[in-house]
């Protein structure tokens, strides 16, 4: 799928009342020039999104922006994207990667967010399977940084992450309540219908508006659930990955967390 294909998909999804975030696949670039080429795709997307007037933002991995070459390189590129997003009324979500990069990712996001010109244009992802995520959420809320909460897709050692799904889910619900109770607009990324129903019940019981948060899902996965949420007045955003690097991306995820890939295969055609 090319950037133009992704934008056409986004327009079609928007017509269903669903917002989009676009992710140009590719991570762990091996040179500064490759990092700048990857960033240029996002700059072009931001201009196209503004020109078309569609409800779309972008999701960016810092290793695609050169983090493994230089923290300064990745931060400079991410800051430029946030400045461009701010100028066009858009938003950049910095994706979270493996746990060895959690702290540096949060540090970069905080420094970008601390600049008045980019304060409203950058957010980050928190993974509920990491033990450290609750204090991270506390600090991010205090800083006023918007969060996408997900369960986590990387294979992590038991020293840093919950090995049991029940514990990951329990932590997800705990963190989701913290986000709902905060003053900022956050995204809750999950296809788990039981968790979604629990979140809905909590929000209703505490008088939290459906405009105060959004559910996020992968494009093409649980389309029935997406439609039902929109019908019931909830805000939904789908994550649309595109580009030529899908095969290494898929194989890496398969090697790290086979259960996640099997989940996608099982649910992709569920309509």
Order of alpha helices (4+ residues) and beta strands (2+ residues): alpha-beta-alpha-beta-alpha-beta-alpha-beta-alpha-beta-alpha-beta-alpha-beta-alpha-beta-alpha-alpha
